[in-house]
Amino acid sequence: MTDRAPGQVVVLADDLIWSTRLAALVRGAGAEVVPVATTAAFEAALPGAERVIVDLTARGYDGLAAVARAASTGRPVLCLAQHDDHELRRRALAAGAGRVYAYRKLAQDGPAVIGAWLGRPEQARVAR
């Protein structure tokens, strides 16, 4: 167990349900979350981020460009995508994502996945 709290996590998602769900998962693992839904807001939040989560199926921003931008700064990037979109998953990994999870995986095992990713599995829960 680490005593250091995880740093700020920027969550880039333009879907209200997933943005809210991801923010709750990050908070539940003890990290500060900065939810953003646009490229401009993402760019503004990125300098303060320790880690980044990107919803790849957005309409309001280029998810792959966001992954590449975050990865170019050395920040760990976790992504979400449809379970059957193997090409998008491959492209996200090539752009620098560390992991790409299906929505279903995070819906079912979100606290464990996010807690482990943040190095805080003992705190993993869903914050309301």
N, CA, C and O atoms as CSV, one atom per row, in Angstrom:
chain,resi,resn,atom,element,x,y,z
A,1,MET,N,N,0.835,-1.176,0.000
A,1,MET,CA,C,0.000,0.000,0.000
A,1,MET,C,C,0.877,1.235,0.000
A,1,MET,O,O,1.886,1.299,0.703
A,2,THR,N,N,0.482,2.213,-0.796
A,2,THR,CA,C,1.217,3.460,-0.832
A,2,THR,C,C,0.458,4.527,-0.049
A,2,THR,O,O,-0.770,4.591,-0.108
A,3,ASP,N,N,1.189,5.364,0.683
A,3,ASP,CA,C,0.558,6.437,1.442
A,3,ASP,C,C,0.326,7.664,0.576
A,3,ASP,O,O,-0.471,8.532,0.932
A,4,ARG,N,N,1.002,7.742,-0.537
A,4,ARG,CA,C,0.874,8.893,-1.422
A,4,ARG,C,C,-0.438,8.808,-2.201
A,4,ARG,O,O,-0.718,7.799,-2.848
A,5,ALA,N,N,-1.227,9.856,-2.135
A,5,ALA,CA,C,-2.472,9.891,-2.886
A,5,ALA,C,C,-2.159,10.026,-4.368
A,5,ALA,O,O,-1.221,10.727,-4.746
A,6,PRO,N,N,-2.944,9.353,-5.210
A,6,PRO,CA,C,-2.723,9.523,-6.643
A,6,PRO,C,C,-2.983,10.980,-7.024
A,6,PRO,O,O,-3.820,11.646,-6.416
A,7,GLY,N,N,-2.275,11.458,-8.013
A,7,GLY,CA,C,-2.432,12.836,-8.441
A,7,GLY,C,C,-3.681,13.060,-9.264
A,7,GLY,O,O,-4.567,12.208,-9.336
A,8,GLN,N,N,-3.730,14.200,-9.868
A,8,GLN,CA,C,-4.876,14.618,-10.654
A,8,GLN,C,C,-5.021,13.773,-11.915
A,8,GLN,O,O,-4.049,13.523,-12.629
A,9,VAL,N,N,-6.244,13.342,-12.173
A,9,VAL,CA,C,-6.555,12.550,-13.361
A,9,VAL,C,C,-7.512,13.345,-14.234
A,9,VAL,O,O,-8.604,13.701,-13.791
A,10,VAL,N,N,-7.121,13.623,-15.452
A,10,VAL,CA,C,-8.003,14.285,-16.405
A,10,VAL,C,C,-8.811,13.201,-17.117
A,10,VAL,O,O,-8.256,12.243,-17.655
A,11,VAL,N,N,-10.123,13.372,-17.108
A,11,VAL,CA,C,-11.034,12.450,-17.787
A,11,VAL,C,C,-11.637,13.191,-18.967
A,11,VAL,O,O,-12.435,14.111,-18.788
A,12,LEU,N,N,-11.258,12.791,-20.167
A,12,LEU,CA,C,-11.776,13.394,-21.393
A,12,LEU,C,C,-12.898,12.513,-21.926
A,12,LEU,O,O,-12.653,11.433,-22.464
A,13,ALA,N,N,-14.130,12.985,-21.771
A,13,ALA,CA,C,-15.308,12.245,-22.229
A,13,ALA,C,C,-16.425,13.242,-22.493
A,13,ALA,O,O,-16.714,14.091,-21.650
A,14,ASP,N,N,-17.056,13.143,-23.661
A,14,ASP,CA,C,-18.165,14.053,-23.948
A,14,ASP,C,C,-19.530,13.404,-23.755
A,14,ASP,O,O,-20.558,14.039,-23.992
A,15,ASP,N,N,-19.547,12.158,-23.330
A,15,ASP,CA,C,-20.783,11.469,-22.996
A,15,ASP,C,C,-21.028,11.676,-21.502
A,15,ASP,O,O,-20.197,11.294,-20.679
A,16,LEU,N,N,-22.152,12.273,-21.152
A,16,LEU,CA,C,-22.421,12.627,-19.756
A,16,LEU,C,C,-22.401,11.412,-18.834
A,16,LEU,O,O,-21.852,11.479,-17.734
A,17,ILE,N,N,-22.990,10.311,-19.268
A,17,ILE,CA,C,-23.037,9.118,-18.425
A,17,ILE,C,C,-21.632,8.596,-18.150
A,17,ILE,O,O,-21.287,8.326,-17.000
A,18,TRP,N,N,-20.821,8.453,-19.191
A,18,TRP,CA,C,-19.472,7.923,-18.977
A,18,TRP,C,C,-18.563,8.923,-18.284
A,18,TRP,O,O,-17.704,8.529,-17.495
A,19,SER,N,N,-18.731,10.190,-18.561
A,19,SER,CA,C,-17.939,11.192,-17.856
A,19,SER,C,C,-18.214,11.126,-16.358
A,19,SER,O,O,-17.289,11.154,-15.546
A,20,THR,N,N,-19.482,11.038,-16.002
A,20,THR,CA,C,-19.879,10.959,-14.596
A,20,THR,C,C,-19.396,9.670,-13.956
A,20,THR,O,O,-18.888,9.681,-12.835
A,21,ARG,N,N,-19.552,8.566,-14.659
A,21,ARG,CA,C,-19.129,7.264,-14.131
A,21,ARG,C,C,-17.614,7.216,-13.926
A,21,ARG,O,O,-17.141,6.752,-12.888
A,22,LEU,N,N,-16.868,7.686,-14.897
A,22,LEU,CA,C,-15.407,7.679,-14.778
A,22,LEU,C,C,-14.931,8.587,-13.651
A,22,LEU,O,O,-14.021,8.235,-12.901
A,23,ALA,N,N,-15.549,9.752,-13.540
A,23,ALA,CA,C,-15.178,10.661,-12.454
A,23,ALA,C,C,-15.420,10.004,-11.101
A,23,ALA,O,O,-14.599,10.133,-10.193
A,24,ALA,N,N,-16.539,9.303,-10.963
A,24,ALA,CA,C,-16.844,8.624,-9.700
A,24,ALA,C,C,-15.834,7.511,-9.416
A,24,ALA,O,O,-15.442,7.314,-8.266
A,25,LEU,N,N,-15.416,6.794,-10.436
A,25,LEU,CA,C,-14.429,5.727,-10.249
A,25,LEU,C,C,-13.080,6.301,-9.801
A,25,LEU,O,O,-12.430,5.751,-8.912
A,26,VAL,N,N,-12.673,7.391,-10.413
A,26,VAL,CA,C,-11.397,8.019,-10.049
A,26,VAL,C,C,-11.459,8.543,-8.617
A,26,VAL,O,O,-10.536,8.323,-7.834
A,27,ARG,N,N,-12.549,9.238,-8.273
A,27,ARG,CA,C,-12.714,9.730,-6.904
A,27,ARG,C,C,-12.723,8.574,-5.906
A,27,ARG,O,O,-12.140,8.669,-4.825
A,28,GLY,N,N,-13.387,7.489,-6.279
A,28,GLY,CA,C,-13.475,6.326,-5.405
A,28,GLY,C,C,-12.134,5.689,-5.121
A,28,GLY,O,O,-11.965,5.019,-4.102
A,29,ALA,N,N,-11.179,5.892,-6.012
A,29,ALA,CA,C,-9.822,5.373,-5.807
A,29,ALA,C,C,-8.926,6.397,-5.114
A,29,ALA,O,O,-7.727,6.174,-4.953
A,30,GLY,N,N,-9.513,7.513,-4.709
A,30,GLY,CA,C,-8.767,8.492,-3.924
A,30,GLY,C,C,-8.021,9.540,-4.705
A,30,GLY,O,O,-7.160,10.220,-4.147
A,31,ALA,N,N,-8.323,9.696,-5.985
A,31,ALA,CA,C,-7.622,10.698,-6.794
A,31,ALA,C,C,-8.531,11.887,-7.077
A,31,ALA,O,O,-9.757,11.790,-7.022
A,32,GLU,N,N,-7.901,12.990,-7.375
A,32,GLU,CA,C,-8.627,14.188,-7.809
A,32,GLU,C,C,-8.930,14.032,-9.291
A,32,GLU,O,O,-8.063,13.630,-10.066
A,33,VAL,N,N,-10.146,14.348,-9.682
A,33,VAL,CA,C,-10.548,14.198,-11.078
A,33,VAL,C,C,-10.877,15.555,-11.673
A,33,VAL,O,O,-11.475,16.413,-11.024
A,34,VAL,N,N,-10.469,15.730,-12.934
A,34,VAL,CA,C,-10.814,16.919,-13.696
A,34,VAL,C,C,-11.534,16.434,-14.954
A,34,VAL,O,O,-10.887,16.023,-15.918
A,35,PRO,N,N,-12.867,16.480,-14.951
A,35,PRO,CA,C,-13.604,16.047,-16.137
A,35,PRO,C,C,-13.622,17.157,-17.195
A,35,PRO,O,O,-13.913,18.312,-16.884
A,36,VAL,N,N,-13.313,16.805,-18.429
A,36,VAL,CA,C,-13.344,17.753,-19.546
A,36,VAL,C,C,-14.031,17.083,-20.729
A,36,VAL,O,O,-14.072,15.856,-20.825
A,37,ALA,N,N,-14.572,17.910,-21.634
A,37,ALA,CA,C,-15.330,17.356,-22.752
A,37,ALA,C,C,-14.923,17.923,-24.107
A,37,ALA,O,O,-15.507,17.566,-25.130
A,38,THR,N,N,-13.929,18.801,-24.121
A,38,THR,CA,C,-13.497,19.407,-25.379
A,38,THR,C,C,-11.974,19.398,-25.474
A,38,THR,O,O,-11.272,19.232,-24.476
A,39,THR,N,N,-11.491,19.578,-26.678
A,39,THR,CA,C,-10.045,19.637,-26.889
A,39,THR,C,C,-9.437,20.820,-26.139
A,39,THR,O,O,-8.380,20.686,-25.523
A,40,ALA,N,N,-10.092,21.966,-26.186
A,40,ALA,CA,C,-9.560,23.150,-25.507
A,40,ALA,C,C,-9.475,22.923,-23.996
A,40,ALA,O,O,-8.473,23.271,-23.371
A,41,ALA,N,N,-10.511,22.348,-23.418
A,41,ALA,CA,C,-10.492,22.080,-21.970
A,41,ALA,C,C,-9.439,21.029,-21.629
A,41,ALA,O,O,-8.788,21.118,-20.588
A,42,PHE,N,N,-9.271,20.047,-22.493
A,42,PHE,CA,C,-8.250,19.017,-22.296
A,42,PHE,C,C,-6.861,19.645,-22.290
A,42,PHE,O,O,-6.056,19.364,-21.402
A,43,GLU,N,N,-6.581,20.480,-23.262
A,43,GLU,CA,C,-5.273,21.145,-23.338
A,43,GLU,C,C,-5.019,22.004,-22.110
A,43,GLU,O,O,-3.896,22.060,-21.611
A,44,ALA,N,N,-6.056,22.674,-21.620
A,44,ALA,CA,C,-5.899,23.521,-20.438
A,44,ALA,C,C,-5.643,22.700,-19.178
A,44,ALA,O,O,-4.901,23.133,-18.297
A,45,ALA,N,N,-6.253,21.518,-19.088
A,45,ALA,CA,C,-6.123,20.682,-17.891
A,45,ALA,C,C,-4.872,19.805,-17.904
A,45,ALA,O,O,-4.389,19.411,-16.842
A,46,LEU,N,N,-4.350,19.499,-19.066
A,46,LEU,CA,C,-3.237,18.543,-19.185
A,46,LEU,C,C,-1.997,18.908,-18.369
A,46,LEU,O,O,-1.407,18.004,-17.777
A,47,PRO,N,N,-1.562,20.162,-18.297
A,47,PRO,CA,C,-0.353,20.456,-17.518
A,47,PRO,C,C,-0.443,20.067,-16.043
A,47,PRO,O,O,0.583,19.775,-15.430
A,48,GLY,N,N,-1.626,20.056,-15.467
A,48,GLY,CA,C,-1.777,19.686,-14.065
A,48,GLY,C,C,-2.056,18.221,-13.827
A,48,GLY,O,O,-2.186,17.788,-12.682
A,49,ALA,N,N,-2.151,17.455,-14.892
A,49,ALA,CA,C,-2.526,16.041,-14.784
A,49,ALA,C,C,-1.333,15.143,-14.509
A,49,ALA,O,O,-0.223,15.380,-14.985
A,50,GLU,N,N,-1.596,14.111,-13.731
A,50,GLU,CA,C,-0.611,13.048,-13.553
A,50,GLU,C,C,-0.937,11.888,-14.492
A,50,GLU,O,O,-0.043,11.193,-14.974
A,51,ARG,N,N,-2.231,11.692,-14.742
A,51,ARG,CA,C,-2.717,10.610,-15.598
A,51,ARG,C,C,-3.906,11.106,-16.408
A,51,ARG,O,O,-4.502,12.139,-16.103
A,52,VAL,N,N,-4.241,10.334,-17.462
A,52,VAL,CA,C,-5.326,10.734,-18.361
A,52,VAL,C,C,-6.171,9.523,-18.723
A,52,VAL,O,O,-5.653,8.435,-18.974
A,53,ILE,N,N,-7.487,9.733,-18.746
A,53,ILE,CA,C,-8.426,8.740,-19.250
A,53,ILE,C,C,-9.147,9.368,-20.440
A,53,ILE,O,O,-9.624,10.499,-20.350
A,54,VAL,N,N,-9.230,8.633,-21.564
A,54,VAL,CA,C,-9.867,9.142,-22.777
A,54,VAL,C,C,-10.941,8.174,-23.250
A,54,VAL,O,O,-10.687,6.986,-23.445
A,55,ASP,N,N,-12.139,8.703,-23.430
A,55,ASP,CA,C,-13.219,7.964,-24.076
A,55,ASP,C,C,-13.011,8.144,-25.573
A,55,ASP,O,O,-13.108,9.259,-26.086
A,56,LEU,N,N,-12.730,7.064,-26.269
A,56,LEU,CA,C,-12.354,7.140,-27.679
A,56,LEU,C,C,-13.524,7.308,-28.646
A,56,LEU,O,O,-13.303,7.653,-29.807
A,57,THR,N,N,-14.732,7.082,-28.217
A,57,THR,CA,C,-15.857,7.135,-29.150
A,57,THR,C,C,-16.580,8.477,-29.128
A,57,THR,O,O,-17.780,8.539,-29.399
A,58,ALA,N,N,-15.886,9.513,-28.819
A,58,ALA,CA,C,-16.466,10.853,-28.726
A,58,ALA,C,C,-16.750,11.436,-30.097
A,58,ALA,O,O,-16.186,11.019,-31.108
A,59,ARG,N,N,-17.638,12.409,-30.098
A,59,ARG,CA,C,-17.941,13.150,-31.320
A,59,ARG,C,C,-17.366,14.561,-31.277
A,59,ARG,O,O,-17.174,15.185,-32.320
A,60,GLY,N,N,-17.091,15.068,-30.073
A,60,GLY,CA,C,-16.681,16.453,-29.924
A,60,GLY,C,C,-15.177,16.685,-29.912
A,60,GLY,O,O,-14.737,17.830,-29.809
A,61,TYR,N,N,-14.390,15.643,-30.013
A,61,TYR,CA,C,-12.939,15.777,-30.016
A,61,TYR,C,C,-12.341,14.538,-30.686
A,61,TYR,O,O,-13.028,13.536,-30.880
A,62,ASP,N,N,-11.069,14.616,-31.032
A,62,ASP,CA,C,-10.344,13.501,-31.635
A,62,ASP,C,C,-9.653,12.720,-30.517
A,62,ASP,O,O,-8.627,13.154,-29.993
A,63,GLY,N,N,-10.217,11.574,-30.156
A,63,GLY,CA,C,-9.680,10.786,-29.052
A,63,GLY,C,C,-8.262,10.307,-29.282
A,63,GLY,O,O,-7.449,10.300,-28.358
A,64,LEU,N,N,-7.958,9.909,-30.501
A,64,LEU,CA,C,-6.606,9.432,-30.795
A,64,LEU,C,C,-5.586,10.556,-30.692
A,64,LEU,O,O,-4.470,10.340,-30.219
A,65,ALA,N,N,-5.956,11.743,-31.126
A,65,ALA,CA,C,-5.052,12.894,-30.991
A,65,ALA,C,C,-4.828,13.213,-29.514
A,65,ALA,O,O,-3.716,13.563,-29.118
A,66,ALA,N,N,-5.870,13.097,-28.701
A,66,ALA,CA,C,-5.732,13.345,-27.265
A,66,ALA,C,C,-4.802,12.315,-26.623
A,66,ALA,O,O,-3.988,12.660,-25.766
A,67,VAL,N,N,-4.922,11.059,-27.034
A,67,VAL,CA,C,-4.043,10.010,-26.515
A,67,VAL,C,C,-2.591,10.339,-26.875
A,67,VAL,O,O,-1.707,10.297,-26.020
A,68,ALA,N,N,-2.360,10.662,-28.129
A,68,ALA,CA,C,-1.001,10.975,-28.580
A,68,ALA,C,C,-0.445,12.187,-27.836
A,68,ALA,O,O,0.726,12.201,-27.457
A,69,ARG,N,N,-1.275,13.195,-27.628
A,69,ARG,CA,C,-0.835,14.412,-26.929
A,69,ARG,C,C,-0.445,14.092,-25.489
A,69,ARG,O,O,0.621,14.500,-25.026
A,70,ALA,N,N,-1.298,13.370,-24.787
A,70,ALA,CA,C,-1.001,13.021,-23.397
A,70,ALA,C,C,0.222,12.113,-23.299
A,70,ALA,O,O,1.085,12.309,-22.444
A,71,ALA,N,N,0.287,11.123,-24.178
A,71,ALA,CA,C,1.422,10.191,-24.152
A,71,ALA,C,C,2.733,10.900,-24.473
A,71,ALA,O,O,3.785,10.524,-23.956
A,72,SER,N,N,2.677,11.918,-25.319
A,72,SER,CA,C,3.904,12.652,-25.671
A,72,SER,C,C,4.492,13.401,-24.478
A,72,SER,O,O,5.666,13.773,-24.488
A,73,THR,N,N,3.676,13.620,-23.458
A,73,THR,CA,C,4.151,14.298,-22.250
A,73,THR,C,C,4.572,13.302,-21.172
A,73,THR,O,O,4.984,13.697,-20.081
A,74,GLY,N,N,4.467,12.014,-21.482
A,74,GLY,CA,C,4.879,10.980,-20.546
A,74,GLY,C,C,3.816,10.561,-19.553
A,74,GLY,O,O,4.102,9.790,-18.637
A,75,ARG,N,N,2.608,11.046,-19.710
A,75,ARG,CA,C,1.539,10.680,-18.779
A,75,ARG,C,C,0.928,9.340,-19.162
A,75,ARG,O,O,0.718,9.075,-20.345
A,76,PRO,N,N,0.643,8.496,-18.187
A,76,PRO,CA,C,-0.060,7.247,-18.474
A,76,PRO,C,C,-1.470,7.543,-18.989
A,76,PRO,O,O,-2.159,8.427,-18.479
A,77,VAL,N,N,-1.883,6.792,-20.002
A,77,VAL,CA,C,-3.191,6.999,-20.619
A,77,VAL,C,C,-3.964,5.687,-20.629
A,77,VAL,O,O,-3.463,4.657,-21.080
A,78,LEU,N,N,-5.182,5.743,-20.130
A,78,LEU,CA,C,-6.118,4.625,-20.175
A,78,LEU,C,C,-7.275,5.059,-21.057
A,78,LEU,O,O,-7.728,6.200,-20.973
A,79,CYS,N,N,-7.763,4.142,-21.914
A,79,CYS,CA,C,-8.839,4.487,-22.842
A,79,CYS,C,C,-10.012,3.535,-22.723
A,79,CYS,O,O,-9.891,2.422,-22.212
A,80,LEU,N,N,-11.161,4.009,-23.215
A,80,LEU,CA,C,-12.376,3.209,-23.331
A,80,LEU,C,C,-12.791,3.188,-24.788
A,80,LEU,O,O,-12.645,4.178,-25.505
A,81,ALA,N,N,-13.310,2.045,-25.218
A,81,ALA,CA,C,-13.801,1.919,-26.587
A,81,ALA,C,C,-14.822,0.787,-26.637
A,81,ALA,O,O,-14.985,0.032,-25.678
A,82,GLN,N,N,-15.497,0.688,-27.761
A,82,GLN,CA,C,-16.422,-0.422,-27.963
A,82,GLN,C,C,-15.629,-1.731,-27.974
A,82,GLN,O,O,-14.499,-1.769,-28.461
A,83,HIS,N,N,-16.210,-2.785,-27.446
A,83,HIS,CA,C,-15.491,-4.065,-27.321
A,83,HIS,C,C,-15.094,-4.661,-28.663
A,83,HIS,O,O,-14.112,-5.399,-28.747
A,84,ASP,N,N,-15.840,-4.350,-29.703
A,84,ASP,CA,C,-15.569,-4.974,-30.999
A,84,ASP,C,C,-14.818,-4.066,-31.969
A,84,ASP,O,O,-14.664,-4.416,-33.139
A,85,ASP,N,N,-14.356,-2.927,-31.514
A,85,ASP,CA,C,-13.625,-2.016,-32.395
A,85,ASP,C,C,-12.127,-2.260,-32.251
A,85,ASP,O,O,-11.409,-1.486,-31.618
A,86,HIS,N,N,-11.684,-3.337,-32.846
A,86,HIS,CA,C,-10.282,-3.750,-32.727
A,86,HIS,C,C,-9.322,-2.774,-33.401
A,86,HIS,O,O,-8.204,-2.572,-32.928
A,87,GLU,N,N,-9.754,-2.174,-34.496
A,87,GLU,CA,C,-8.904,-1.217,-35.204
A,87,GLU,C,C,-8.672,0.038,-34.353
A,87,GLU,O,O,-7.544,0.522,-34.265
A,88,LEU,N,N,-9.721,0.561,-33.731
A,88,LEU,CA,C,-9.565,1.735,-32.868
A,88,LEU,C,C,-8.663,1.398,-31.680
A,88,LEU,O,O,-7.821,2.204,-31.283
A,89,ARG,N,N,-8.843,0.223,-31.126
A,89,ARG,CA,C,-7.994,-0.210,-30.012
A,89,ARG,C,C,-6.526,-0.252,-30.447
A,89,ARG,O,O,-5.651,0.250,-29.742
A,90,ARG,N,N,-6.266,-0.845,-31.596
A,90,ARG,CA,C,-4.898,-0.930,-32.117
A,90,ARG,C,C,-4.306,0.459,-32.325
A,90,ARG,O,O,-3.151,0.702,-31.975
A,91,ARG,N,N,-5.088,1.366,-32.889
A,91,ARG,CA,C,-4.616,2.721,-33.146
A,91,ARG,C,C,-4.364,3.490,-31.847
A,91,ARG,O,O,-3.418,4.274,-31.767
A,92,ALA,N,N,-5.194,3.275,-30.840
A,92,ALA,CA,C,-4.996,3.946,-29.553
A,92,ALA,C,C,-3.705,3.460,-28.883
A,92,ALA,O,O,-2.949,4.261,-28.334
A,93,LEU,N,N,-3.460,2.167,-28.930
A,93,LEU,CA,C,-2.226,1.628,-28.361
A,93,LEU,C,C,-1.010,2.169,-29.111
A,93,LEU,O,O,0.003,2.505,-28.497
A,94,ALA,N,N,-1.112,2.253,-30.428
A,94,ALA,CA,C,-0.017,2.804,-31.228
A,94,ALA,C,C,0.215,4.283,-30.920
A,94,ALA,O,O,1.343,4.767,-31.014
A,95,ALA,N,N,-0.853,5.003,-30.550
A,95,ALA,CA,C,-0.743,6.430,-30.228
A,95,ALA,C,C,-0.165,6.664,-28.833
A,95,ALA,O,O,0.211,7.787,-28.497
A,96,GLY,N,N,-0.094,5.602,-28.019
A,96,GLY,CA,C,0.518,5.744,-26.702
A,96,GLY,C,C,-0.333,5.338,-25.517
A,96,GLY,O,O,0.105,5.466,-24.373
A,97,ALA,N,N,-1.546,4.848,-25.763
A,97,ALA,CA,C,-2.370,4.372,-24.643
A,97,ALA,C,C,-1.712,3.163,-24.005
A,97,ALA,O,O,-1.173,2.297,-24.694
A,98,GLY,N,N,-1.762,3.114,-22.683
A,98,GLY,CA,C,-1.224,1.955,-21.977
A,98,GLY,C,C,-2.195,0.782,-22.016
A,98,GLY,O,O,-1.790,-0.374,-22.133
A,99,ARG,N,N,-3.476,1.096,-21.917
A,99,ARG,CA,C,-4.534,0.085,-21.951
A,99,ARG,C,C,-5.760,0.675,-22.628
A,99,ARG,O,O,-6.011,1.878,-22.553
A,100,VAL,N,N,-6.515,-0.188,-23.287
A,100,VAL,CA,C,-7.807,0.190,-23.860
A,100,VAL,C,C,-8.815,-0.840,-23.370
A,100,VAL,O,O,-8.728,-2.023,-23.700
A,101,TYR,N,N,-9.764,-0.374,-22.585
A,101,TYR,CA,C,-10.788,-1.255,-22.023
A,101,TYR,C,C,-12.110,-1.059,-22.738
A,101,TYR,O,O,-12.433,0.033,-23.203
A,102,ALA,N,N,-12.866,-2.144,-22.813
A,102,ALA,CA,C,-14.232,-2.069,-23.328
A,102,ALA,C,C,-15.116,-1.430,-22.262
A,102,ALA,O,O,-14.861,-1.562,-21.065
A,103,TYR,N,N,-16.153,-0.740,-22.713
A,103,TYR,CA,C,-17.097,-0.124,-21.774
A,103,TYR,C,C,-17.623,-1.157,-20.788
A,103,TYR,O,O,-17.753,-0.879,-19.596
A,104,ARG,N,N,-17.919,-2.333,-21.282
A,104,ARG,CA,C,-18.477,-3.374,-20.419
A,104,ARG,C,C,-17.529,-3.716,-19.267
A,104,ARG,O,O,-17.970,-3.897,-18.132
A,105,LYS,N,N,-16.242,-3.805,-19.556
A,105,LYS,CA,C,-15.257,-4.124,-18.510
A,105,LYS,C,C,-15.297,-3.079,-17.400
A,105,LYS,O,O,-15.282,-3.423,-16.218
A,106,LEU,N,N,-15.347,-1.813,-17.775
A,106,LEU,CA,C,-15.373,-0.772,-16.749
A,106,LEU,C,C,-16.729,-0.689,-16.069
A,106,LEU,O,O,-16.811,-0.304,-14.903
A,107,ALA,N,N,-17.784,-1.042,-16.771
A,107,ALA,CA,C,-19.104,-1.070,-16.134
A,107,ALA,C,C,-19.158,-2.171,-15.077
A,107,ALA,O,O,-19.767,-1.990,-14.022
A,108,GLN,N,N,-18.527,-3.302,-15.354
A,108,GLN,CA,C,-18.563,-4.445,-14.440
A,108,GLN,C,C,-17.485,-4.386,-13.360
A,108,GLN,O,O,-17.754,-4.691,-12.198
A,109,ASP,N,N,-16.285,-4.003,-13.732
A,109,ASP,CA,C,-15.135,-4.069,-12.828
A,109,ASP,C,C,-14.430,-2.733,-12.647
A,109,ASP,O,O,-13.244,-2.697,-12.319
A,110,GLY,N,N,-15.143,-1.645,-12.856
A,110,GLY,CA,C,-14.528,-0.322,-12.833
A,110,GLY,C,C,-13.720,0.000,-11.600
A,110,GLY,O,O,-12.579,0.443,-11.733
A,111,PRO,N,N,-14.250,-0.198,-10.402
A,111,PRO,CA,C,-13.459,0.145,-9.215
A,111,PRO,C,C,-12.125,-0.605,-9.159
A,111,PRO,O,O,-11.098,-0.016,-8.823
A,112,ALA,N,N,-12.136,-1.880,-9.482
A,112,ALA,CA,C,-10.893,-2.664,-9.442
A,112,ALA,C,C,-9.921,-2.213,-10.527
A,112,ALA,O,O,-8.722,-2.091,-10.276
A,113,VAL,N,N,-10.431,-1.967,-11.724
A,113,VAL,CA,C,-9.573,-1.553,-12.841
A,113,VAL,C,C,-8.934,-0.199,-12.559
A,113,VAL,O,O,-7.718,-0.043,-12.678
A,114,ILE,N,N,-9.749,0.773,-12.189
A,114,ILE,CA,C,-9.220,2.120,-11.941
A,114,ILE,C,C,-8.345,2.139,-10.691
A,114,ILE,O,O,-7.299,2.787,-10.683
A,115,GLY,N,N,-8.758,1.437,-9.635
A,115,GLY,CA,C,-7.930,1.358,-8.433
A,115,GLY,C,C,-6.557,0.780,-8.720
A,115,GLY,O,O,-5.549,1.304,-8.247
A,116,ALA,N,N,-6.511,-0.292,-9.488
A,116,ALA,CA,C,-5.226,-0.904,-9.836
A,116,ALA,C,C,-4.393,0.035,-10.706
A,116,ALA,O,O,-3.186,0.160,-10.502
A,117,TRP,N,N,-5.025,0.690,-11.664
A,117,TRP,CA,C,-4.320,1.607,-12.564
A,117,TRP,C,C,-3.702,2.768,-11.791
A,117,TRP,O,O,-2.618,3.243,-12.129
A,118,LEU,N,N,-4.395,3.214,-10.763
A,118,LEU,CA,C,-3.883,4.307,-9.934
A,118,LEU,C,C,-2.960,3.818,-8.814
A,118,LEU,O,O,-2.423,4.624,-8.053
A,119,GLY,N,N,-2.778,2.506,-8.716
A,119,GLY,CA,C,-1.929,1.962,-7.647
A,119,GLY,C,C,-2.594,2.014,-6.295
A,119,GLY,O,O,-1.906,2.051,-5.275
A,120,ARG,N,N,-3.910,2.017,-6.256
A,120,ARG,CA,C,-4.671,2.099,-5.006
A,120,ARG,C,C,-5.779,1.067,-4.967
A,120,ARG,O,O,-6.926,1.429,-4.708
A,121,PRO,N,N,-5.490,-0.204,-5.213
A,121,PRO,CA,C,-6.565,-1.195,-5.270
A,121,PRO,C,C,-7.323,-1.358,-3.947
A,121,PRO,O,O,-8.491,-1.746,-3.944
A,122,GLU,N,N,-6.670,-1.064,-2.841
A,122,GLU,CA,C,-7.325,-1.218,-1.550
A,122,GLU,C,C,-8.402,-0.151,-1.313
A,122,GLU,O,O,-9.247,-0.314,-0.432
A,123,GLN,N,N,-8.377,0.927,-2.084
A,123,GLN,CA,C,-9.358,1.992,-1.917
A,123,GLN,C,C,-10.446,1.958,-2.990
A,123,GLN,O,O,-11.361,2.782,-2.966
A,124,ALA,N,N,-10.359,1.040,-3.902
A,124,ALA,CA,C,-11.249,1.032,-5.061
A,124,ALA,C,C,-12.704,0.850,-4.650
A,124,ALA,O,O,-13.078,-0.147,-4.033
A,125,ARG,N,N,-13.490,1.816,-5.000
A,125,ARG,CA,C,-14.934,1.800,-4.798
A,125,ARG,C,C,-15.527,2.833,-5.731
A,125,ARG,O,O,-14.793,3.552,-6.408
A,126,VAL,N,N,-16.814,2.914,-5.775
A,126,VAL,CA,C,-17.463,3.943,-6.592
A,126,VAL,C,C,-17.870,5.077,-5.678
A,126,VAL,O,O,-18.650,4.876,-4.747
A,127,ALA,N,N,-17.358,6.261,-5.930
A,127,ALA,CA,C,-17.728,7.446,-5.156
A,127,ALA,C,C,-18.968,8.058,-5.758
A,127,ALA,O,O,-19.100,8.116,-6.981
A,128,ARG,N,N,-19.853,8.502,-4.948
A,128,ARG,CA,C,-21.094,9.136,-5.438
A,128,ARG,C,C,-20.986,10.631,-5.329
A,128,ARG,O,O,-21.921,11.345,-5.688
